[in-house]
Amino acid sequence: MSSSSSSRSPNTPIKASSSKSAVPRPFTPEQGSEDEEDETLLAEDPLHSEPTERASSKRKQKATFNFATRFLSSPFSGSRPTTPNSPSRSSPRRRRVPNAGTDQYFSADGESSLQGGKDANTLDWNVEGPGRRVGYDDMTAIDWIFEYAKERQRLRLLYSNAVGLLGYIRRLADASQIWLILIATGIATGAIAAGIDVASDWLGDLKTGYCHSVDGDGRFYLNKVFCCWGYESMAQCRDWSPWSSAFGINARAGSYIIEYIFFVILSIAFAACASYLVKTFSIYAKQSGIPEIKTVLGGFVIRRFMGAWTLVVKSMGLCLAVASGMWLGKEGPLVHVACCCANLSMKLFENVDSNEARKREVLSAAAASGISVAFGSPIGGVLFSLEQLSYYFPDKTMWQSFVCAMVAAVTLQALNPFRTGKLVLYQVTYHTGWHGFELVPFAILGVIGGLYGGLFIKLNMRIADWRRSQTNPFIKSPVLEVAAVALATSLVSFPIKFMRAQSSELVYNLFAECTDIVDDQLGLCKSGIANTGVIFLLFISAGLGFIFATITFGLYIPAGVLLPSMAVGALYGRAVGLIVEVWQREHPSWIAFANCEPDVPCVTPGTYAIIGAASALAGATRMTVSVVVIMFELTGALTYVLPIMIAVMISKWVGDAMGKRGIYESWIHFNQYPFLDNRDEGTMPDVPVSQIMTRFEDLVAITATGHTIRSLRDVLREHACRGFPVIVDQDSALLLGYISRTELTFALSSATSSPRSLNPQTECHFTHQSLGDATMTLDLRPWMDQTPITLNSKSSLQLTATLFQRLGLRYVLFADNGVLAGLLTKKDVWYVLNEGEEGRVGTGAGVLREEAAGEQRGLLGDSEEEGDAGVRRGDRRGNVG
């Protein structure tokens, strides 16, 4: 929904507007120098291929497949012709038009059919129907009902025409397309994840030194682990050379300074390169991508978000970003990578690629493979997709998710990037159980995790808001901002051994039992008074990690929030575990420790680390079941499922007390994506929908007759509406249907192009005209939705919002006894549920709300602030389709 705030009295009513306009985006500070590239960046929709040639009714030759142009379109190529935009909107008015008829109809690809008003391959347009579709504009919602109806019609034609052995083969080939896509996606995701693991580990170790041949086995391309493979401790490895040794500096102070300098310089270089790739080639590769994926799966269209360039930049940027040592992770971005792989695989199969609803089912399954390779948790990936991402998740999608996650995990296992048989570096195994008295510290970890999640979200949102304001000195230089954060992170991290280590290595050492740690470089297994310093350092590292994670998430760099949250949780969890261990050792006779055996370690600090990681992850994301399963698959210890469940449950309760939204939902709200969660059980105003809808007097409605091609183009030029209700005439206002701006524009363009080449004065109509001349008039019924979802204007807002959430509707028309009363769009409902206040809903006055072009915010971002007053920009818009 479009909205914009203006300076006004709080008591001044504003009429409800239901639309996002198609006007060009204003300049925004966050975009900086990228405004010249925005047209190019939106040139290709990775979720839907639309006609790129000039509309024509001539039958086209079958297009030849070109791998290079379909999969690797340049980010600098020209943009696709878009729907004509209008810079302003005049006052709404309704128009009349004379009668006419036609037997010529145009299909979505520009083909014409002269069959007495029928198209043999689709619906009979002399009866009511949902209308034909050209495609979906950028930053608009799809029509779920239409997409599934289109798929049912396709299957009906397939099964009616496919008979005999050949028909069985055709049906089998059609059913196997989804599985081929999922298998290809799983293999590609597993291979890319393995490549990222190897490259990021090598680059990360390169900050501390390099591998060379001393004993004859060292190679420069090996990371520290592989360079010193077979040695019990790194001190015995002569093939690995720190940078101080490379310069021949042996003094302790000199070595420290040289290694410090190399660590800082390479950290900044890696981070700046990753940010430069994102800014120059694909801005959609920044951050984790999960908020946008969640919005896309909810039925939104974001062009080029899952294209080939995004995949390349995201993969390369992740290697550099993780190696920089900044407090970010690759787990969330790997979900985006998996969805990009699925989107590219779907381009090989037109039946799937042309249906937006089916594509989103495949993307839901692909997202599971991203988490599968990120955490080595196939089942956790399926549950993550179900619990966190998917808008529509039927049983068949669960099975598809399972297959895709399994294929990805098997691929990663076969490639074995760590040469240890582990899917991820921080997989551990526990040999001991837990005792009843430990439930108390486990519950305390849950409370800390909830506090961490709530504070993390609030602070991160504050920083994101400041980042878009004029007070941000880096607002036009995002790469410089990334370099500055990398500089601060590296300067602080190097002196602290827990922060200097790579995130995966740190988390493994925190999770592992001391009996499994061969070379205790971090000093986690010290005993006696040395534990005091370790505990203090763990808490300090957790606090600094929390600060850096909140600053890093939101920068122009591929960055996830899952692993940083786990690292912070593991740090304070291990600290609490060490405290309990020291307490039990010093007071073994206390009644709480009565069940402890004298010669067996009673407390395992590593288990506290993994429970702390689970609590922090649940507090930040508000996930529950999937977090428990992911942690169980990481440890393989069924014994610890109950403590993890307790900590996750308490963490979610504490986090919800500080705010209902998780980090991903907060970013969706911050970017003003019109996402309606179909599982949201939040309260909403108990008012009639007539107080919310855009009323008939404020709508731009088109009459069934009385228009010409020129007059309809004038309507499109004067009004920036996404669609128009169609009524019989101005006096009766009987509702006939609804036509989208995209379909109307394409129909008019097709009619005036060769070979029809109708005159701009040609009469147009939306009803049957028995005496109309097909060569002299234009029938627009094929492009009109003649069966829109309608309700009575006295319906409750709760009923209407439920329809939008459950059915994924784009708009609902309200008619009383067949007479058009108003219109409500998905973006209107989103605004009411997310920003409207019950106290501001007045009888008959609509919602008193601030109106801004919010649907154009997000990855390409508008600045929410304007001047010192922070007034949002925008203007009054019309109805949206």
C-alpha positions, 0 to 999 in steps of 0.5 A: 500500500502506498502511503505518505505522511504530511504535516497536519493536525492529528484531528484532520481526516484524510480519505482512505487511499487504496493504492500504489501508484506507478509513478517514477521513484523520487531520488532518495539519499540511500540510493546515492549514485545508484539512481542511474542504475535502478532502471537497469536493475529492474529490467528483468523479473527473475520470478516472471518473464513478461513480453519484451517485444512490442505488442502485436497480434501476429502469431510469433515463431517459437523462440529459440533457447539461448543459454547466455541471454536467459541465465546471464543477462548483464546488469548493464543491459537495457531495461524492459518496456514498462507500463506508462507512468503518470507523474500526477493524478487529477481528481477522480471522475467517471466516464461514459462510452458508446456501444461496440462489439468485436470477435477478435481477442488477444492472448497474453503473448500478443496472439490473436484468435478469430474464432467467433469470440472464443479462444480454443486454448483458454476460456470462452470470453463470452461468459464470465471469467478471471480475465487474461494476464500479461504479467505482474509489475515490479513491487506488486502482488500476484493473484494466487486464485488466478494462478492456481485456476490457470494451473488447473486448466492446464492440467485439465487440457493435458490429461484430456489430450494425453491418451495412450502410452504417449499420453502417459509419457507426457503426463509423467514428463510433466509431473517430473519437472518439479523433481528435476528442478529440486534435484538440480537446486539441491546439487547446486546449493550443496556445491556452492556451499562447499565452495563458499566454505573452502574459499572463506576458510582460506581467505580468513586464515590468510589474515594471519599467515600463509602456507608454504612448503617447508616439509614438502607438503605445504601449498599457498592455496591451503588454509591453516587446517589443511596446511597443518593436517596431521599435526596434533598442535599448530605449534608443531606445524612448520608449513604455516608461516605467520606474516611476521615470520615472512618479514623475518621479524622474530621479536615478540612486540614486532611480530604482534604489530606486523600481524595486527596490521595485516589482520586489519588491512586484509579485513578491511580489504575483504569487506570493502570488496564484498560491498563494492561487488554488491553496490556495483553489480547487484544491490539485491545481494546485500544482507541476508535476503530472508525478509525479501524471500519471505515477502516474495513467498507471500505473493510479492514480485521483486524483479531481479532479486533471484537472478543470475547476477544476484547469485554470482555476487551473493556467492562471491560476496559471502566468501569475502564477507565471512573472511573479513571477520565481521560479525555476520554469518553465511547461514541466512544468505545461503537460503537466498543462494538456494532460491536463486538456484531454484529460480534459474533451474525453473527457467528450463521448464516453461510450465513451472516458470510461467506460473507464479504460485507454483514457483513459490512452492518450489522456492519454499522447498529450495529455502529448506536446502539453504538451511540444510547446508548451512547447519548440516540440518536437513530436517531443520531446514524443512521446519525452518521453511515451514515455520519462518518463510513459507506463506503457503505450505501444503503437504506436497511442498513439505515432501518437496522440501524434504527431497531438496534438503536431502539432496543438498546435504548429500551433495555437501557430504560427498564434497566433504569440504572439511575432510572430516565427514562433517557437514558444518565445522561446528558439529559436535558430539556429547558423551555425558548427560545433564542433571536436574539442578542444571534446569535452573541455569538453563532457564536463566540462559533462556531469559538472557536469550530473550533479552538479547533478542529483544535488545538486538532487534530494537537497537538494530532497527534504531541503527537502520533508521539512522542509517537512512537519515540525513545525519548519516555521514555515509549515506551516499558512500555505503562501501566506505561505511562497510570499510569503517565498520570492518576497521572498528571490528578488526581493531577490537577483535585482534587483541581478544582471542575469542573475537579474533577466531573465525565464527565457525571455529569459535562456535565449535570450540565453545560447543565442544567438550574439553575431551574432544579439543586436541589443541586448546588455543582459546584456553577454554579448558583451563582449571583453577584460578585461570577460569576467572579470566576466561569467564570475564573474557567470555562475557566481554566478547559476548557484549562486544559481539552483540554490539558489532552484530547489531551494527553489521546487520543492514550494511551493503554486504551479504550478511546473516544474523543466525551465526552471530546470534549463535556465537553470542549465545554460545559465549555467554552460555559457556561462561555460565557453564564455567561458573556452574562448573566452578561452583560444583567443584568448590561445593561438591557436598551441596544438596543440589550436587548430590547426584554427581559422581565423584570421579566423573565430570558433573557439569559440561560447559559445552552443553551450556554453550549450545543451549545459550546459542539456541536461546539467542537464536530463538530470541532474535528470530522467534523460531521455536521448533526449527531451532530445537531440531537444528540444535539437535541435528548439530549435536546428535544428542537426544538427551539435550532436547528437553533443556534446549526446548525449555531455554527456547520456550523461555527465550521466546516468551521474554522476547515476545514481551519486548516486541512481537516481531522477530528480526526478519518481520521487523525488517519487513515492516521497516522496508514497508513490504506489504506482507500479510502473514496468514498465521498472524493472530494479532488484534485488529480494529473491530470496525466495519470495512466501510470505514477503511475502504476507498469509497466509490466517490474517491475511486477512478472507475471506468464505465462500460461504454463511452470510451475510445482508445485515446480516452482510455490512454488519457485515463492511464496518463492522468491517473497513476492507479494500478487498476480500475473498477468497471461499472455500467454507467455513472448513474447506476454504478453497477459493478461489472468487474475490474481491469488491471493497469498492466492488462489495459495498457497491453490491450490498447498497445496490441490493438494499435499495433500491426496488423490491426492498427486501430485508430485512436478514435476507435470505440472501446467497450467492456460489455457485449455489443451485438451490433458492434463491428469487430474491425471498428471497435475494441472489446476489452472483456478478455482483459477484465476480471469479470468475477472479482472477489466482492463483499458487502460494505457492511462486512467486518474488517476482520473478515476482510483481512482474513480473506486477504491473509488466507487467499492471498488476494490483491484487492476486494471490491465492495458492492451493495446490491450490485452497486459499487461501494468501494475498494480495498487492496492488500496494501491497505490491509497491511497498513491498517494491521501494521501502522493503523491505530484503533483510536484513529478509526472514526465512523464514516471517516476512513482510516486517518493514516499517513500515506507514503509510497511505501511499496517502493521502499526496501532494497532499493530503499526510499529515505523515510526522513526528509529534512529536520522534520523527518516528513515522509514523502508521497502523494495521494494515490488511486486504486491499486490492483 
